[in-house]
Structure formats: C-alpha cells, structure tokens
Amino acid sequence: MSLVSASFSAPAMGDYAYDWALVDVETSGLMARRDRVLSVAVITIGPDGEQTGEFSTLLDPGCDPGPVEVHGLTAERLRGAPTFDQIAGRIGAMLQDRVLVAHNAQFDYDFLAHEFARARMWLPVSQRLCTLALNRQVDPPTDDMKLGTLATHYDVPQQRAHDALDDTRVLAGILRASLREAARLDLPLPLVACPPRAESQFTPKPPKTPCAYRNPGRLTSDGPLRQGMKVAITGETAHARAELVGRAVAAGLNMMSSVSRHTSVLVTNESASGSAKARRALAEGVPVIDEHTFLRMLADVRTGTAHEATAVAVASAAEPEAEPVAVTVDLAPNTAAAAPVLDAPPLPTAAPGVPVPAPRLPVVSVGTSDTPLAGRRVLVLGGVHADAAAARTRIVELGGSAAINLSASVTDVVLLAKGEGDRRMSRITTLELPVHDIHWLSAPTVAAGTAPRAQEPHVMPRGGVIDLPTPHGRPAPEWYITAGWAPQPDCEIDVVAFLLDEDQQVTFDEDFIFYGVPESPAGTVRLLTGGPAEQTIALDLASLPPATRKVVVAAAIDGAATFGTVGAIQIGAALGSSGAPLARATLDAATTERTMLLAEIYRRGPVWRLRAVGQGYDHGLDALARGYGVDIAD
C-alpha cells in the first residue's frame, strides 16, 4: 500500500516522506527501567509508503512475564525463545537511518533503549514519531486515540490486539492514513530528536522512601531534632555515610542530597570546607552541627507531625448513575476568579478484563443564547498578542473552544489584522472552513451544515476548576496532562512538574520532574515528549505518597524568549495515554513571562481537582524551582 492517495501525488507528500521503522513491543510491565520486552516486531516502510521489511520474535526475558491476561505470553510459551541480546543486532540494522514510529512512541523507545543498554549496545535511533501525538494534532472525530479505535476510523483491519506483529501491521495502516490527513491539513510532523543516552541513565535506582512527617522547620540552638526535619550531610565523616543516613531515616528524619532554604540542619565536620553544601548553608543561614553532635541528638528525636493521609474517594458499585451535575463555586486561593466546579460522575463498573469507557464531563447544550459557540472549535489568526488573547477569551465566554493550531476539529476561523497573511489560510480556503472577522464574536451565528461534534471536552477558563472523575470500584488509571503550543522556530519550551506537600514544598529534590530527570523515583509521575510542540505529565494519582498534596505543572522557556512571543498554550486532561481529553483550557495571558504555571492537580477532601492556572513569572526555571524548595546547582 502506498502513502499516495487519489488526492495526493508523490511530490505533494514532500515533508511527510521518510524511511520509517514501525515498532511494537509487548512487555512484562510498564516501567522500562525495571521490566523487560517479551516480544518485538519491526516493519520498515520506504518514503513511497511501500513495505520493505518485516521481523518479529518472542523473547525470553529471564523473569516473570507479568500480566499474561493482557498479552497472553506465558512463561511456557516464551521458554526457548532468543534473549534480546541475541537479536539486538538484527533489530538495530532495521532501525538504522530510519525514523522509529510507534503508538505511544516514548514507551517503545524507552524499552528498546534499556534493552540495548543491557546488551551493551547503542539504540541506533536519532528521531522518532508518535502516532498518538500525530493524531492529537490531526484530531479525528473519535472517542479516543487507542490503536483499535483509530484502526476502525481509518478502516484498517485488526486481527489480534496485543500481538506485536499484528499491532505493527495495523500501525502501518494508521501511519499512512495519518500522514495523508497531516498533509491535507498542512501540519508539521511532531518528530522528536533522540540523542544517544548514557548507559548510567538505564541503571535502575531504588526509590527513596518518602518521609512520613512534615518539615517542622529549622533546628534551634537549644532544640532537639524532630521527625520530618530536612537534614543534609557534607564532607568526610568518621562513620560510614550510609550508616548515618540509615540511622537518621529510621529515626524519622528526611535526608536530603542538597541544601536549600528549607533545610533544617547541615551536618559537617568541616564547616569552613567551602563545599557547595556548606556555602549554600552559610548563604541561607541554615544551622550547622558536627557529626558527634548529630549522633548524640539522634538518640532523642522528638515526635513529628505526620502527613495527612487522604484516601481518594471510590464510589460504591451499588450507587446509581449520577444525575447531571450542578455547578458550585470554588473559593480556593490562587484562583483568578470564582470558578465553577463540576462534580463529574464516577466511571461505570465493568466485568474484570472488560475496558471501562472514559467518563465525559458535561457539555453545555448547543444553540442556547448564552453559549452560541458551544461544541465549536475556533482558530484565531493574526492580530497583536493582546487582541488575539482577548478574542480567544471571548470564544471561551461564548462556550467555544479556542484552537491554537489547525486541525480536523476546527469549525470556524476568526481573522484579525494581517491574519489573511497566515500560511494556514490557503489550506483553510481549500477546506472551505467558515472565516469571520472580529465583529462575529459580538453576536456569532453558525452557518447551516456545520454542526459541531457530538462529544467535545469540557472547556475550562483560566482559573477554572473541575473534580477529576474517579473509577467506580476500580483502580484509577493514570491522568495525562498534555500541553501543546504552536511550533517555535527560535526557542525551546520545557514542561516540568513539582510534587508538593502541605507546605507547598518538595519533599526531596527528586520530586522535581524535568527533562534531566523525567520520572519520579517510584514512577508515579513521568514527563513524556510527544513532539517539539507537545509534552505531557503522566500522573498515577492513586500511588502518590500521602505527603503529596499537589502537583504543579509548569512550563519554562530556555533563553531570552517570552511566552508573549510563543502565544497561547493549550492544556488537556485525559484518562490514560490514549484517552480523548475530558477537559481543555487555552492559556494566553502571558506577555514578558519566561516561566508559566499551567495547571495544578490537588487534593480537596476525598477527591483530586484540576485547576487551569495560566500564571507567569519573568524569572527563569531555576528561580521557580528554588521557590518550591528544589536546590538548583549554579
């Protein structure tokens, strides 16, 4: 099958023609640094869309195969299969000089990178393309972005789900169809650069045990140590460092690898040594004691205040379906204005092994006088930043969703000054989308025959808050908070996350998730890169430690550029990696800011809530991190 359809000639594919290597792996679990690949399939496709090679094999992982009920690969079936190092060379030859393609590509890429590292080889991939990210840009009218759902939408036959070879063949059909849609919409491909990664990054590290107590503050001159105090050690010690740390942790202290203004005490036998920790302690006024004093005080550590353990509410399976929700008002601090809170219905129950449909947050009825743009997705082109931001705010006030890029879901276009010169206008004309001037937003009317989609995400204004739905008697899936923006030729944007306690501070430095450390120690919060204009924070809310009361998702610009130049940033919240967004917000109030708080996911009583923030700062990421108690090396 070719990429070329009746409506596209080969030269028209242009930027969409690559040598591709389509990959699917079945694994013993979800954590690449811990779990193993059980089967792998690779299909190679040329720039013309024709298949050029195919390979698949089962693998002996040397460990328990994990969830057999999902992939069907028992230990007996895998016995006698080759090990990964025996086929790594063949896989590497198929990946060499090709773009790796997968559905949720970072998952497959990370597993392959770890397996190649264990085989003491480099993964020969310099670029990857995620068909999930590509279809989030295309935005087809599907209920979700699962492989099977997209296969049905694009009329691609699927024989055996979770079979690596069949999934890869399905992926080939989805890639071809998705590239045709991207070409039709003139969308840039979300290619992700994959530089070589040091082998040490693939060495599993045991997660640090979270401290069970709140930080009571600094050690006083005549006071005892208290459980929850943040303690750092620097310099040579008479006792082994591991022994000191072990005894302190057993006593309920929170041992830190760095010093910040929130450190309770620094332990050192050489206070004038000039080490980085000693210099920082001096600058911040952190108390300093020697090893002998520390050991003496360890014998009498006073009781601390435990973190509140708030269980996430799980509805009873016997409860009836929820009625349409009522709107209340959230008066929590840091909200720009009183914002509606939607008490979303719980997920329905299902028999074991049967997929549970994603919940839908309520959508305002289409056609009411107060919300004439409900269910519509409006793209604003042109104008200075302030005018474009005002137009997008007005769209949300009218019940619509403000788009930041052209996609298949865009229903209307509003042109501001010089908007007709936007490169997307030629494609908008070809697609025959309704185009309006700014006056249309005063009293918008919808042309006949341009009905919106039946199901659209709930549109959140800046400062808006929603309750996140919880499963009906089932484990909560991961929430994916995805941020997207218009491609930027002159700057890079990094999405980060902070896991905060009751005092709005990280418990330890590893609670700062960013490109250098893209996963929390226990794997409960992960940073995923879907392309140069999209990054996601994945959250396993059910597994977060009790100390974590809030997760702040932020973005920062590397260099002198500002978010006023970048323009609008869109955030979406979805259940699972392939879920359609249940809620969406467009944030574009920035001017000179270089860091931006995008969203907060926080505990309120028995539930988790999501707030669309949109608050920026002129300082850089280092200052933002220090404000949350993270030590940033100069």
C-alpha positions, 0 to 999 in steps of 0.5 A: 500500500502506498502513502499516495492517495487519489488526492495526493501525488508523490511530490505533494507528500514532500515533508511527510516522506521518510524511511520509517521503522514501525515498532511494537513491543509487548512487555512484562510491565510498564516501567522500562527501567525495571521490566523487560520486552517479551516480544518485538516486531519491526516493519520498515516502510520506504518514503513511497509508503511501500513495505520493505521489511518485516521481523518479529520474535518472542523473547525470553526475558529471564523473569516473570512475564507479568500480566499474561491476561493482557498479552497472553505470553506465558512463561511456557510459551516464551521458554526457548525463545532468543534473549534480546541480546541475541537479536539486538543486532538484527533489530538495530540494522532495521532501525538504522537511518530510519525514523522509529514510529510507534503508538505511544512512541516514548514507551517503545523507545524507552524499552528498546533503549534499556534493552540495548543498554543491557546488551551493551549496545547503542539504540541506533535511533536519532528521531522518532514519531508518535502516532498518538501525538500525530493524531492529537494534532490531526484530531479525528472525530473519535472517542479516543486515540487507542490503536483499535479505535483509530484502526476502525476510523481509518478502516484498517483491519485488526486481527489480534490486539496485543500481538506485536506483529499484528499491532505493527501491521495495523500501525502501518495502516494508521501511519499512512492514513495519518500522514495523508490527513497531516498533509491535507491539513498542512501540519508539521510532523511532531518528530522528536530528536533522540540523542544517544543516552548514557548507559548510567541513565538505564541503571535502575535506582531504588526509590527513596522512601518518602518521609512520613512527617512534615518539615517542622522547620529549622533546628534551634540552638537549644532544640532537639531534632524532630521527625520530618526535619530536612537534614543534609550531610557534607564532607568526610565523616568518621562513620560510614555515610550510609550508616548515618543516613540509615540511622537518621531515616529510621529515626524519622528524619528526611535526608536530603542530597542538597541544601536549600532554604528549607533545610533544617540542619547541615551536618559537617565536620568541616564547616569552613570546607567551602563545599557547595553544601556548606556555602549554600548553608552559610548563604541561607543561614541554615544551622550547622552541627558536627557529626558527634553532635548529630549522633548524640541528638539522634538518640532523642528525636522528638515526635513529628507531625505526620502527613495527612493521609487522604484516601481518594474517594471510590464510589460504591458499585451499588450507587446509581448513575449520577444525575447531571451535575450542578455547578458550585463555586470554588473559593480556593486561593490562587484562583483568578476568579470564582470558578465553577466546579463540576462534580463529574460522575464516577466511571461505570463498573465493568466485568474484570478484563472488560475496558471501562469507557472514559467518563465525559464531563458535561457539555453545555447544550448547543444553540442556547443564547448564552453559549452560541459557540458551544461544541465549536472549535475556533482558530484565531489568526493574526492580530497583536498578542493582546487582541488575539488573547482577548478574542480567544477569551471571548470564544471561551465566554461564548462556550467555544473552544479556542484552537491554537493550531489547525486541525480536523476539529476546527469549525470556524476561523476568526481573522484579525489584522494581517491574519489573511497573511497566515500560511494556514489560510490557503489550506483553510480556503481549500477546506472551505472552513467558515472565516469571520472577522472580529465583529462575529464574536459580538453576536456569532451565528453558525452557518447551516451544515456545520454542526459541531461534534457530538462529544467535545471536552469540557472547556475550562477558563483560566482559573477554572476548576473541575473534580477529576472523575474517579473509577467506580470500584476500580483502580484509577488509571493514570491522568495525562496532562498534555500541553501543546503550543504552536511550533517555535522556530527560535526557542525551546519550551520545557514542561516540568512538574513539582510534587508538593506537600502541605507546605507547598514544598518538595519533599526531596529534590527528586520530586522535581520532574524535568527533562534531566530527570523525567520520572519520579523515583517510584514512577508515579509521575513521568514527563513524556515528549510527544513532539517539539510542540507537545509534552505531557505529565503522566500522573498515577494519582492513586500511588502518590505518597500521602505527603503529596498534596499537589502537583504543579505543572509548569512550563519554562522557556530556555533563553531570552524568549517570552511566552508573549512571543510563543502565544497561547498554550493549550492544556488537556486532561485525559484518562490514560495515554490514549484517552480523548481529553475530558477537559481543555483550557487555552492559556494566553495571558502571558506577555514578558513571562519566561516561566508559566504555571499551567495547571495544578492537580490537588487534593480537596477532601476525598477527591483530586481537582484540576485547576487551569492556572495560566500564571507567569513569572519573568524569572527563569526555571531555576528561580521557580524551582528554588521557590518550591524548595528544589536546590538548583546547582549554579 
